[in-house]
Amino acid sequence: MHAYRPDHYEELGVPRTADAEAIRTAYRALAKQLHPDLSEGDGGDSKEAFLRLQEAYGVLSDPERRARYDRDLDRQAAMTQAAREAAHRPIRPRPIQPRAATTAARPAAAVRPRTSSPMSSRIWGLSGYLAAIGLVVIVTAGIALSQLLFPPEPPSITIVKVDPDRRGRAGRGGASGAPQLPPDPGILTKDVDRAVQAQIARVEAARKQVEAQRGELEAHKAPSGNAAQPQTPAMLVPRVECSGRGTTIVLTRESGSVKVTYDNGPPVQPRISDLGTGTILVSRIEPTNRFAVAFTRGERDSTMLLMFGQTGNLQQTINVKCTVAAF
């Protein structure tokens, strides 16, 4: 008998006319059910079913391998159909015809009509049955020879080590070498968690930096009483425009005072402070006092927009570029 060839279309539950998107969707849906780390059934059966699913998806997702697989299916179906037809085709015994010349030469009395006996009918039936068996054997040998000459595509199985995750599945994953799903937002969330934690760390670092700058600003504030107030830093040019990530800030100098406009809003007079570290902090640039800009003296690209929440905590920082150095 010929080697067993799995039906990848049946394994994925899609017809042979399914496109790449339908195959990908069916694979993802079944992978969530059959993955050893996610299924609730027997671990061995789930692993074997998941390996068959990966083999089917690996063949049908590759256009060249899928074309070869379809040709093999058509050839196998044709050979099987031919064997079935040969096995069910009746073989009729050839009737015995009297020889005209012999009959003419013999006397009329010597000519005896031939009648088929039950024994001859049995012999003819047995010979037909043996001939059908021989034909089936020949067809089966042809199929086996085609399998040797055209071996099936070896299965492509990718087995990787599954790292222990926060759900406590270390005993079922990495130690046994269970296969791991391809990256899928609906299944694997570790990468997303790491990215979120990294973003939180960056925001926390920016918040600490701004708090340090605000602390320096408070330290440089003049004490109450008759002490001299610190001199407000002066702009270098009459107009500066800074933009980044869809946000635009415009500073204009008129008659010694500075006006600032945030995203084409109404111009307001900001509070400008020198932090003493080469950084000029421009705050109160918007009615709710939730935005500030940190300028670096003599720099046009080292500018940062600071966005605060309702309670005054820093929520986001945006790097912006200016047309010229503002201070």
N, C-alpha and C positions, 0 to 999 in steps of 0.2 A: 504493500500500500504506500501511497505517497505521503510525504511529511505533512504534518499538521500546519496549516497557515491560519493564524488568528484573523478574525474579521475586525479590522481597526474601526471601520465605520459603525459596526454594531457596538463596539466597546465605548465609543464616544456618543452613541445614540443619534447619529446624523445620517442622512442619505448620502449616496455617492455624488449627488449634484451639489452638495453643500459647499459654500465658498469659504475663504480663509477666515473671515470674521465669525461665521457661524461655528466653525471648528474651534476657534479660540474661545468663544463664549461657552461652548459646551465643555471644553476642557477645564476652564476656570470653575465652572459650577460643580463639576464632578470632583475636581481636586479638593475643594473645600469639604466634601463629604467623605472622601477616601483617604485623605492624608493621615498617616499613622498618629501624628500628634493631635489631630482634631477629631478623629472618629472615635466612637464609643464601643465599637465591636471588638472582636478578637484582633490582637495586634498582628499575628502572622497573616491572617486572611486580608486584613486591611492593607498590609504592606504589599502582598502579592497583587491585590487589585490595583493599588496605586502604581506599581511598576508596569502593569499591563496598560494602564491609562497613559503613563509617560511614553511607553513604546509606541502606542497608537498616535499620540500627539506628535511625537518626534518624526514619524513617517509622513503623516498627512499634512503637517505644517510646512514641510519642505517640498516645493513644487516638483523637483526632479525625482526625489524618492517616491512621492505620491504617484507620479506618472508610471514609474517602474512597477510600483505595487499594483496599480490598476491593470497594467498589461498582464502581470502574473495572475491576477484574479480572473481576467477574461480567458487566458489560456487554460487555467485550471478548470474553469466552468465548462469550456468547450470540450476538454478531454473527459470530464465527468459525464457530460451529456452524451457524448459518443459511446462511452462504455455502457450507459443505461440503455441506449437504443439498441446496441448490439446484444445486450443480455435479454431484452424483451422481444427481439425480432424472431418470429417463428421460422424454423428450418423445415422445409417440406421435402419429403423424399421424392426422388426422381422416378416417375413411372417407368415400368419395364415395357419397352416396345418390341413386338416380335419382328424378327428380321425377315424382310420380304424375300430375299434370295433363298434363304434356307427353307422357308416355308414353301416356296415354289418348287424346289428340287425334291422335297420329300413327298411321298404319296399322301393323299388326302386322309388315309386311314392312320398314317403315322403322326399327323399333326394333332397335338393335344393342347387344348386351351390352358394357359397358365393362370393359376389363381393364387392370390397372396394368402399365405397361411398366417395364423396368429403369431407364430414364432418369427417370421420375417418382419412383420409389423413392429414387433418389440425390438428387433435388432435395429431397424431403421429409426425408431424413436430414441433408442439409446445412443446411436451414432449422432443424431442431431443434438442431443443433450451434451454429449462430449465435445461436439464441435463448438457449441455456445460457450462451454467452460473454457475451451482453448482460446476462443476469441477474447473472452474477458481477461484471461491471463496475458495475452499479447498486449491488450490495451493498457492493463495495469503496469506491465513491464515498460511500455512506452512512457507512461507518466513518471515512473521512477527514474528512467533514463533522462527525461527532461529536467527532473529535479537535480540530478547530478550535474548535468551540463549547464543548467541555469539555476544556481543555488539562490534561495530567497535572501533578501536584504537582511543582514544581521541586525538585531534590535539595538537601538541606541538608548542606553540606560545611564543616567547620570546620578551617581550616588555621592552625596556630600555629607559632611558632618553637621549635625544640627546643634547649635550652641544652646546651653540651658538658658531659658528665659525666666521672666519674673513670675510666670504661672506655675513654676515647680515641676517642669517636665524633663529635668535632666536625666532621669532614669530611663526615659523612653526615647531619648534623642541621640546625643552624640556618642554615647558608649556603644550602642548597637549599630552605628553607622546607618541610621535610617535616612532615606532621601529627604531632601529639603525642597519646598516649593520654590518656583521662580519668584523674583521680587514682585509682590502684588500688594497694592495699598489696602485691599480688603483683608489680607491675611497677615502679612508681616508688618509690624508697626515699630520695630526697633529703630530703623533708620529715621523715621519721623520723630520718634521720641528724642533721639540724640540730636537731631537738628533743632528741635524746640528747646532742648536744654542749652545748646550752644547759643541760640538767639537770646535766651534769658540771661545767660552769662554775659553776653556782649552788652545788653541793655543795663545790667547791674553795674558793669564796669563804667559805662557812660554816666550812669546816675551818680556813682561815687566821685567821678571826675567833676561833674557839675557841682555836687555838694562841696567839694574841696574849693572850687572856684568861688562859690557863694560864701564859703567861710572866709576866704581871702578878701572878698569884697566887704564883708562885715568888719573884718579886722582893719581895713583901710578907711572905714567910715570915720568922719570927724566926731569927736565927743560933743555932747550937748553943752550949751553955754556960749561963751564968747570966742571959743576956739575957731580958727580959720577953717573954712570949708575947702575940701579938695577941689582942685580946678578940673572942670569937665573937659575931657579930650576933645579936640577940634577935628572936624573932617578935613581931608586934604583936598577934595574936589567938590564942585557944586552938586554933582549927582552920581549916585552909585546904584546899580541894579544887580541883584543877586538872585539866582534861580537854581532850582534842582528838584527833581521828582514832582513836577507839576506845581511847585510853589514859587511865587515871585515876591521879592521884597525890594522896595525902592526907597532910598534915603536921599533927601534933598536938603541943601543948605541955603537958607534965605535970611538975610539980615542978621547973621550970627546965630540963628537958631536952626535946629535940625527937625525936619518932619519925616515921618516914616509911613509908608503905605504897605499894607499886607494884602496880597492877592486882589489888587485893584479896589481895596476898601477905602474908607475915608482917611485922610491924613491925620495923624495924631503926633503929639510931641512925646518922644520916648525919654527914658532915663538912661543916660550914658555914663558908665563907670569904668575907670581904669583899675584892673585887678592887680597891676604891679608886676605881672609876669609876661608882659608883652601882649596881653589879651585885653581887648576892649569889649565889655558886655553891654549890649543895647537891649533893654527890656521895656515892658509896657508899650509894645508896638501894636497892640490890638486891644479893643475895649475890655475884654475879659482878662487881660494880663496873663494869658496862658502861653505866650510865645516870647522867645528871646533869641538874640543872635550874638554869637561869640566871634569877633573879628580878631585877626592876628595883625599886628602892626607891620605895615609894608608888604603884606601878602594879599593876593586876590583869590587864591584857590584854597587857602587854609581857613575856610569859614564854615561854621556849623550852626544849623537852626535847631533850637531846643524847644521841645513841646512838653508842657506840664499838664497834669490832670487838675481836677477840681480842688483837690487837697494840697496842691503844690508839689506833688511828686513828679519826677521826670518820667515821662512815658516813652518818648521816642527822640532820636537825634537824626538829622538829615544833613548830609554834606551838600553845600551849595557852592557855586562859583560866581564870582563877581566880575563886573566889567573892568574895574580898576581897584587898586588898594583904597579902602575907605579911610583908614587912619594911619 
